Amino acid sequence: MTSLTVHFQKPADWAEVPYVHYWRPGQPSFGSDWPGVPMTPEGGGWFVHRFDVPAVHLVFNDGEGRQTSDLWRDREGWYGADGLWSDSL
């Protein structure tokens, strides 16, 4: 099965553990309820989540009102506190 890994750098003013809310259009059985699932810390202010799908729509949020815009990813990526995706750290 194809998998997808996303990394997120939590902004300093966000709650301690960020969440990732995700969905795939046309697949109502796949997705999370708001605010999503807690992400796993990986050090240096970065958090990670792995999906068992090749692409996903997602929103990073802190469960307390702060969130990114709607995002989409089809390959491993790092979403920095600056609001930009990178293909490597």
Phi and psi in radians as a Rosetta constraint file:
Dihedral C 1 N 2 CA 2 C 2 CIRCULARHARMONIC -1.270 0.35
Dihedral N 2 CA 2 C 2 N 3 CIRCULARHARMONIC 2.434 0.35
Dihedral C 2 N 3 CA 3 C 3 CIRCULARHARMONIC -2.205 0.35
Dihedral N 3 CA 3 C 3 N 4 CIRCULARHARMONIC 2.808 0.35
Dihedral C 3 N 4 CA 4 C 4 CIRCULARHARMONIC -2.364 0.35
Dihedral N 4 CA 4 C 4 N 5 CIRCULARHARMONIC 2.302 0.35
Dihedral C 4 N 5 CA 5 C 5 CIRCULARHARMONIC -2.066 0.35
Dihedral N 5 CA 5 C 5 N 6 CIRCULARHARMONIC 2.277 0.35
Dihedral C 5 N 6 CA 6 C 6 CIRCULARHARMONIC -2.108 0.35
Dihedral N 6 CA 6 C 6 N 7 CIRCULARHARMONIC 2.483 0.35
Dihedral C 6 N 7 CA 7 C 7 CIRCULARHARMONIC -2.060 0.35
Dihedral N 7 CA 7 C 7 N 8 CIRCULARHARMONIC 2.517 0.35
Dihedral C 7 N 8 CA 8 C 8 CIRCULARHARMONIC -2.384 0.35
Dihedral N 8 CA 8 C 8 N 9 CIRCULARHARMONIC 2.244 0.35
Dihedral C 8 N 9 CA 9 C 9 CIRCULARHARMONIC -1.674 0.35
Dihedral N 9 CA 9 C 9 N 10 CIRCULARHARMONIC 1.955 0.35
Dihedral C 9 N 10 CA 10 C 10 CIRCULARHARMONIC -1.231 0.35
Dihedral N 10 CA 10 C 10 N 11 CIRCULARHARMONIC 2.216 0.35
Dihedral C 10 N 11 CA 11 C 11 CIRCULARHARMONIC -1.078 0.35
Dihedral N 11 CA 11 C 11 N 12 CIRCULARHARMONIC 2.622 0.35
Dihedral C 11 N 12 CA 12 C 12 CIRCULARHARMONIC -1.049 0.35
Dihedral N 12 CA 12 C 12 N 13 CIRCULARHARMONIC -0.550 0.35
Dihedral C 12 N 13 CA 13 C 13 CIRCULARHARMONIC -1.564 0.35
Dihedral N 13 CA 13 C 13 N 14 CIRCULARHARMONIC 0.108 0.35
Dihedral C 13 N 14 CA 14 C 14 CIRCULARHARMONIC -1.483 0.35
Dihedral N 14 CA 14 C 14 N 15 CIRCULARHARMONIC 2.820 0.35
Dihedral C 14 N 15 CA 15 C 15 CIRCULARHARMONIC -1.003 0.35
Dihedral N 15 CA 15 C 15 N 16 CIRCULARHARMONIC 2.850 0.35
Dihedral C 15 N 16 CA 16 C 16 CIRCULARHARMONIC -0.955 0.35
Dihedral N 16 CA 16 C 16 N 17 CIRCULARHARMONIC -0.822 0.35
Dihedral C 16 N 17 CA 17 C 17 CIRCULARHARMONIC -2.048 0.35
Dihedral N 17 CA 17 C 17 N 18 CIRCULARHARMONIC 2.097 0.35
Dihedral C 17 N 18 CA 18 C 18 CIRCULARHARMONIC -1.380 0.35
Dihedral N 18 CA 18 C 18 N 19 CIRCULARHARMONIC 2.803 0.35
Dihedral C 18 N 19 CA 19 C 19 CIRCULARHARMONIC -2.011 0.35
Dihedral N 19 CA 19 C 19 N 20 CIRCULARHARMONIC 2.756 0.35
Dihedral C 19 N 20 CA 20 C 20 CIRCULARHARMONIC -2.154 0.35
Dihedral N 20 CA 20 C 20 N 21 CIRCULARHARMONIC 2.120 0.35
Dihedral C 20 N 21 CA 21 C 21 CIRCULARHARMONIC -1.745 0.35
Dihedral N 21 CA 21 C 21 N 22 CIRCULARHARMONIC 2.335 0.35
Dihedral C 21 N 22 CA 22 C 22 CIRCULARHARMONIC -2.485 0.35
Dihedral N 22 CA 22 C 22 N 23 CIRCULARHARMONIC 2.760 0.35
Dihedral C 22 N 23 CA 23 C 23 CIRCULARHARMONIC -2.837 0.35
Dihedral N 23 CA 23 C 23 N 24 CIRCULARHARMONIC 2.869 0.35
Dihedral C 23 N 24 CA 24 C 24 CIRCULARHARMONIC -2.328 0.35
Dihedral N 24 CA 24 C 24 N 25 CIRCULARHARMONIC 2.027 0.35
Dihedral C 24 N 25 CA 25 C 25 CIRCULARHARMONIC -0.955 0.35
Dihedral N 25 CA 25 C 25 N 26 CIRCULARHARMONIC 2.421 0.35
Dihedral C 25 N 26 CA 26 C 26 CIRCULARHARMONIC 1.442 0.35
Dihedral N 26 CA 26 C 26 N 27 CIRCULARHARMONIC -0.024 0.35
Dihedral C 26 N 27 CA 27 C 27 CIRCULARHARMONIC -2.250 0.35
Dihedral N 27 CA 27 C 27 N 28 CIRCULARHARMONIC 1.329 0.35
Dihedral C 27 N 28 CA 28 C 28 CIRCULARHARMONIC -1.099 0.35
Dihedral N 28 CA 28 C 28 N 29 CIRCULARHARMONIC -0.338 0.35
Dihedral C 28 N 29 CA 29 C 29 CIRCULARHARMONIC -1.420 0.35
Dihedral N 29 CA 29 C 29 N 30 CIRCULARHARMONIC -0.135 0.35
Dihedral C 29 N 30 CA 30 C 30 CIRCULARHARMONIC -1.932 0.35
Dihedral N 30 CA 30 C 30 N 31 CIRCULARHARMONIC 2.222 0.35
Dihedral C 30 N 31 CA 31 C 31 CIRCULARHARMONIC 2.602 0.35
Dihedral N 31 CA 31 C 31 N 32 CIRCULARHARMONIC 3.074 0.35
Dihedral C 31 N 32 CA 32 C 32 CIRCULARHARMONIC -2.071 0.35
Dihedral N 32 CA 32 C 32 N 33 CIRCULARHARMONIC 2.721 0.35
Dihedral C 32 N 33 CA 33 C 33 CIRCULARHARMONIC -1.446 0.35
Dihedral N 33 CA 33 C 33 N 34 CIRCULARHARMONIC 2.629 0.35
Dihedral C 33 N 34 CA 34 C 34 CIRCULARHARMONIC -1.146 0.35
Dihedral N 34 CA 34 C 34 N 35 CIRCULARHARMONIC 2.377 0.35
Dihedral C 34 N 35 CA 35 C 35 CIRCULARHARMONIC -1.607 0.35
Dihedral N 35 CA 35 C 35 N 36 CIRCULARHARMONIC 0.095 0.35
Dihedral C 35 N 36 CA 36 C 36 CIRCULARHARMONIC 1.888 0.35
Dihedral N 36 CA 36 C 36 N 37 CIRCULARHARMONIC -2.730 0.35
Dihedral C 36 N 37 CA 37 C 37 CIRCULARHARMONIC -1.941 0.35
Dihedral N 37 CA 37 C 37 N 38 CIRCULARHARMONIC 2.529 0.35
Dihedral C 37 N 38 CA 38 C 38 CIRCULARHARMONIC -1.108 0.35
Dihedral N 38 CA 38 C 38 N 39 CIRCULARHARMONIC 2.451 0.35
Dihedral C 38 N 39 CA 39 C 39 CIRCULARHARMONIC -1.508 0.35
Dihedral N 39 CA 39 C 39 N 40 CIRCULARHARMONIC 2.758 0.35
Dihedral C 39 N 40 CA 40 C 40 CIRCULARHARMONIC -1.636 0.35
Dihedral N 40 CA 40 C 40 N 41 CIRCULARHARMONIC 2.215 0.35
Dihedral C 40 N 41 CA 41 C 41 CIRCULARHARMONIC -1.115 0.35
Dihedral N 41 CA 41 C 41 N 42 CIRCULARHARMONIC 2.458 0.35
Dihedral C 41 N 42 CA 42 C 42 CIRCULARHARMONIC -2.249 0.35
Dihedral N 42 CA 42 C 42 N 43 CIRCULARHARMONIC 0.206 0.35
Dihedral C 42 N 43 CA 43 C 43 CIRCULARHARMONIC 1.696 0.35
Dihedral N 43 CA 43 C 43 N 44 CIRCULARHARMONIC 2.682 0.35
Dihedral C 43 N 44 CA 44 C 44 CIRCULARHARMONIC 1.133 0.35
Dihedral N 44 CA 44 C 44 N 45 CIRCULARHARMONIC 0.424 0.35
Dihedral C 44 N 45 CA 45 C 45 CIRCULARHARMONIC 1.462 0.35
Dihedral N 45 CA 45 C 45 N 46 CIRCULARHARMONIC 0.084 0.35
Dihedral C 45 N 46 CA 46 C 46 CIRCULARHARMONIC -1.759 0.35
Dihedral N 46 CA 46 C 46 N 47 CIRCULARHARMONIC 2.583 0.35
Dihedral C 46 N 47 CA 47 C 47 CIRCULARHARMONIC -2.251 0.35
Dihedral N 47 CA 47 C 47 N 48 CIRCULARHARMONIC 2.742 0.35
Dihedral C 47 N 48 CA 48 C 48 CIRCULARHARMONIC -2.381 0.35
Dihedral N 48 CA 48 C 48 N 49 CIRCULARHARMONIC 2.641 0.35
Dihedral C 48 N 49 CA 49 C 49 CIRCULARHARMONIC -2.562 0.35
Dihedral N 49 CA 49 C 49 N 50 CIRCULARHARMONIC 2.436 0.35
Dihedral C 49 N 50 CA 50 C 50 CIRCULARHARMONIC -1.986 0.35
Dihedral N 50 CA 50 C 50 N 51 CIRCULARHARMONIC 2.390 0.35
Dihedral C 50 N 51 CA 51 C 51 CIRCULARHARMONIC -2.013 0.35
Dihedral N 51 CA 51 C 51 N 52 CIRCULARHARMONIC 2.631 0.35
Dihedral C 51 N 52 CA 52 C 52 CIRCULARHARMONIC -1.727 0.35
Dihedral N 52 CA 52 C 52 N 53 CIRCULARHARMONIC 0.746 0.35
Dihedral C 52 N 53 CA 53 C 53 CIRCULARHARMONIC -2.420 0.35
Dihedral N 53 CA 53 C 53 N 54 CIRCULARHARMONIC 2.775 0.35
Dihedral C 53 N 54 CA 54 C 54 CIRCULARHARMONIC -1.435 0.35
Dihedral N 54 CA 54 C 54 N 55 CIRCULARHARMONIC -0.292 0.35
Dihedral C 54 N 55 CA 55 C 55 CIRCULARHARMONIC -2.738 0.35
Dihedral N 55 CA 55 C 55 N 56 CIRCULARHARMONIC 2.671 0.35
Dihedral C 55 N 56 CA 56 C 56 CIRCULARHARMONIC -2.728 0.35
Dihedral N 56 CA 56 C 56 N 57 CIRCULARHARMONIC 2.588 0.35
Dihedral C 56 N 57 CA 57 C 57 CIRCULARHARMONIC -1.603 0.35
Dihedral N 57 CA 57 C 57 N 58 CIRCULARHARMONIC 2.479 0.35
Dihedral C 57 N 58 CA 58 C 58 CIRCULARHARMONIC -2.703 0.35
Dihedral N 58 CA 58 C 58 N 59 CIRCULARHARMONIC 2.809 0.35
Dihedral C 58 N 59 CA 59 C 59 CIRCULARHARMONIC -2.388 0.35
Dihedral N 59 CA 59 C 59 N 60 CIRCULARHARMONIC 2.206 0.35
Dihedral C 59 N 60 CA 60 C 60 CIRCULARHARMONIC -1.525 0.35
Dihedral N 60 CA 60 C 60 N 61 CIRCULARHARMONIC 2.428 0.35
Dihedral C 60 N 61 CA 61 C 61 CIRCULARHARMONIC -2.671 0.35
Dihedral N 61 CA 61 C 61 N 62 CIRCULARHARMONIC 2.952 0.35
Dihedral C 61 N 62 CA 62 C 62 CIRCULARHARMONIC -1.912 0.35
Dihedral N 62 CA 62 C 62 N 63 CIRCULARHARMONIC 0.131 0.35
Dihedral C 62 N 63 CA 63 C 63 CIRCULARHARMONIC 1.262 0.35
Dihedral N 63 CA 63 C 63 N 64 CIRCULARHARMONIC 0.058 0.35
Dihedral C 63 N 64 CA 64 C 64 CIRCULARHARMONIC -2.245 0.35
Dihedral N 64 CA 64 C 64 N 65 CIRCULARHARMONIC 0.352 0.35
Dihedral C 64 N 65 CA 65 C 65 CIRCULARHARMONIC 1.900 0.35
Dihedral N 65 CA 65 C 65 N 66 CIRCULARHARMONIC -0.248 0.35
Dihedral C 65 N 66 CA 66 C 66 CIRCULARHARMONIC -1.678 0.35
Dihedral N 66 CA 66 C 66 N 67 CIRCULARHARMONIC 2.388 0.35
Dihedral C 66 N 67 CA 67 C 67 CIRCULARHARMONIC -2.785 0.35
Dihedral N 67 CA 67 C 67 N 68 CIRCULARHARMONIC 2.837 0.35
Dihedral C 67 N 68 CA 68 C 68 CIRCULARHARMONIC -1.457 0.35
Dihedral N 68 CA 68 C 68 N 69 CIRCULARHARMONIC 3.049 0.35
Dihedral C 68 N 69 CA 69 C 69 CIRCULARHARMONIC -1.293 0.35
Dihedral N 69 CA 69 C 69 N 70 CIRCULARHARMONIC 3.062 0.35
Dihedral C 69 N 70 CA 70 C 70 CIRCULARHARMONIC -1.150 0.35
Dihedral N 70 CA 70 C 70 N 71 CIRCULARHARMONIC 2.275 0.35
Dihedral C 70 N 71 CA 71 C 71 CIRCULARHARMONIC -2.122 0.35
Dihedral N 71 CA 71 C 71 N 72 CIRCULARHARMONIC 2.890 0.35
Dihedral C 71 N 72 CA 72 C 72 CIRCULARHARMONIC -2.488 0.35
Dihedral N 72 CA 72 C 72 N 73 CIRCULARHARMONIC 2.471 0.35
Dihedral C 72 N 73 CA 73 C 73 CIRCULARHARMONIC -2.534 0.35
Dihedral N 73 CA 73 C 73 N 74 CIRCULARHARMONIC 2.424 0.35
Dihedral C 73 N 74 CA 74 C 74 CIRCULARHARMONIC -2.219 0.35
Dihedral N 74 CA 74 C 74 N 75 CIRCULARHARMONIC 0.258 0.35
Dihedral C 74 N 75 CA 75 C 75 CIRCULARHARMONIC -2.772 0.35
Dihedral N 75 CA 75 C 75 N 76 CIRCULARHARMONIC 2.852 0.35
Dihedral C 75 N 76 CA 76 C 76 CIRCULARHARMONIC -0.970 0.35
Dihedral N 76 CA 76 C 76 N 77 CIRCULARHARMONIC 2.470 0.35
Dihedral C 76 N 77 CA 77 C 77 CIRCULARHARMONIC -2.787 0.35
Dihedral N 77 CA 77 C 77 N 78 CIRCULARHARMONIC 2.775 0.35
Dihedral C 77 N 78 CA 78 C 78 CIRCULARHARMONIC -2.010 0.35
Dihedral N 78 CA 78 C 78 N 79 CIRCULARHARMONIC 2.119 0.35
Dihedral C 78 N 79 CA 79 C 79 CIRCULARHARMONIC -1.826 0.35
Dihedral N 79 CA 79 C 79 N 80 CIRCULARHARMONIC 1.876 0.35
Dihedral C 79 N 80 CA 80 C 80 CIRCULARHARMONIC -1.392 0.35
Dihedral N 80 CA 80 C 80 N 81 CIRCULARHARMONIC 2.876 0.35
Dihedral C 80 N 81 CA 81 C 81 CIRCULARHARMONIC -1.067 0.35
Dihedral N 81 CA 81 C 81 N 82 CIRCULARHARMONIC -0.282 0.35
Dihedral C 81 N 82 CA 82 C 82 CIRCULARHARMONIC -1.405 0.35
Dihedral N 82 CA 82 C 82 N 83 CIRCULARHARMONIC -0.046 0.35
Dihedral C 82 N 83 CA 83 C 83 CIRCULARHARMONIC 1.436 0.35
Dihedral N 83 CA 83 C 83 N 84 CIRCULARHARMONIC 0.376 0.35
Dihedral C 83 N 84 CA 84 C 84 CIRCULARHARMONIC -2.153 0.35
Dihedral N 84 CA 84 C 84 N 85 CIRCULARHARMONIC 2.520 0.35
Dihedral C 84 N 85 CA 85 C 85 CIRCULARHARMONIC -1.459 0.35
Dihedral N 85 CA 85 C 85 N 86 CIRCULARHARMONIC 2.585 0.35
Dihedral C 85 N 86 CA 86 C 86 CIRCULARHARMONIC -2.386 0.35
Dihedral N 86 CA 86 C 86 N 87 CIRCULARHARMONIC 2.564 0.35
Dihedral C 86 N 87 CA 87 C 87 CIRCULARHARMONIC -1.466 0.35
Dihedral N 87 CA 87 C 87 N 88 CIRCULARHARMONIC -0.126 0.35
Dihedral C 87 N 88 CA 88 C 88 CIRCULARHARMONIC -2.658 0.35
Dihedral N 88 CA 88 C 88 N 89 CIRCULARHARMONIC 2.832 0.35
